[in-house]
Amino acid sequence: MECRHYGYRPSRRWIYLTTLVFSVLGGGYLLLRTHGATHYQQLKLSAPFDILFPSPPEHTECPSIPGLSDTHVILKTGATEALTKLPVHSNTTLQCIPYFTIFSDYEEEISGLHIHDVLRGVNETTKSTHSEFNLYTSLRESGREVLSTWNVTDNESTPRGKPNNPGWILDKWKFLPMMHETLRVREDAKWYVFMEADTYFIWQNLLAWLRQFDADKPYYLGSPVQIHDNVFAHGGSGFVLSHAALERVTEFHSTRVNEWDEFTAREWAGDYVLGKALKDVGVDLHWSWPMLQGSTPWSLNYIAKRYDNVPWCYPPVTYHHMTPDDIRAFWHFEVDWRKEKNGNTIVLHRDVFQQLVEPGFSKYEQDLDNESPDIVKDVGTANDCAQRCVDDVECLQYSYQPGNCRTSKLAKVGVRKPGVVSGWMIERINETMMRLGSCEEIKWISP
């Protein structure tokens, strides 16, 4: 297992690598890693042997972020999506991260990034017993080419995920093994940050936030969702575990592997399985919306209250459902923001809305659905729908497709959709922004 270093201090890297290699040659020892069939061994590694230092891609000057070297980033993906979703991260979100690891259900190299098999330590009996591992078995036996014989269409997510996608069905088995594999990679980080291939992290905002917490205490930070009676962190929105929390849950699971394999088999969401294990060891979710949240910059309701919080004056830390084009667009926005603000100013939701989102509003936009929720009956044309919005003083936007007029008291860009017309009440939106204020004080989700 590699500890991926992807940083910007080459002289220190080569000093470290040279020292490590000569230490190994001089000592004449061989570092072995083994997996118990039904018991996860806690291996105490000062540093893995197979450390790689890839050359940076087209390089953006990396900001100095205090605490980043004490943080380990884990990106979870799967073979069915990795080729399309992973490459963009190499020269955007991961470009300035000194320590990161990528886990998947298939070990391979993509765009110079090494992807590790996170399921390698799962009990072989479990793998052979549950049909959800059929795709995993096929990949191990025949390689990536076997995917052409599977229906791996990246369907739109439903309230219960993507139940027809074999890669998504397999995903629930990754979460608890990922905790053990993460500690094997690096046991001395203060914070472990988990993301998916369509997650975007704003690292400066994250580290400024984490500096307010004590990593020696068991923290589990995430955007809350609920299954049954349990509230847990939504995986796609990104979540963060302190060192204390990660150690506690791995120690708990390592002596109850069969029990938790049975539990995982009965459930459908791996982030729920992990959240339940954390709760069982006394680590409750620290509700972190709207800093960790599951929308894109263009689909988030910036002025809507949720969990008693309005996003406007909070720093965003994550976005979810980000396409590669979305990731590139926001990365360029963030780079330009750093240049304009001389590097270290915290980005607020307000800033993203005013400088990235609001300029995309217009009186009339074809083939775009701004996802207005409120149905307006007896409307025959797009012009009539627009007029109904004008007549409602609280309406900020509308959308229309034949026979369907909708309006909204909130404003967002939405998504491209053929046949839909959308429009915004720009003057009203500007007035709303004025009322929300200039955020003289930054709001944080506190410890």
Secondary structure, DSSP 8 states (H G I E B T S, - for coil): ---EE--S-HHHHHHHHHHHHHHHHHHT--------SSS------SS-S-------SS-------TTGGGEEEEEE--TTTHHHHSGGGGGTTTTT-SEEEEEESS-EEETTEEEEETTTTS-HHHHHH-GGGHHHHHHHHH-GGGGGGS-------BTTB-TT-HHHHHHGGGHHHHHHHHHHH-S--SEEEEEETT-EE-HHHHHHHHTTS-TTS--EEE-EEEETTEEEE-GGG-EEEEHHHHHHHHHHHHT-HHHHHHHHHH-S-HHHHHHHHHHHTT---EE-TTTS-SS-TTT--TT--BTTB-GGGS---EE-S--HHHHHHHHHHHHHHHHHTTT-----HHHHIIIIIGGG--S-EEEEE----EEE-S--SHHHHHHHHHHSTT--EEEEETTEEEEESS----EEEEEEEEEE-HHHHHHHHHHH---SS------
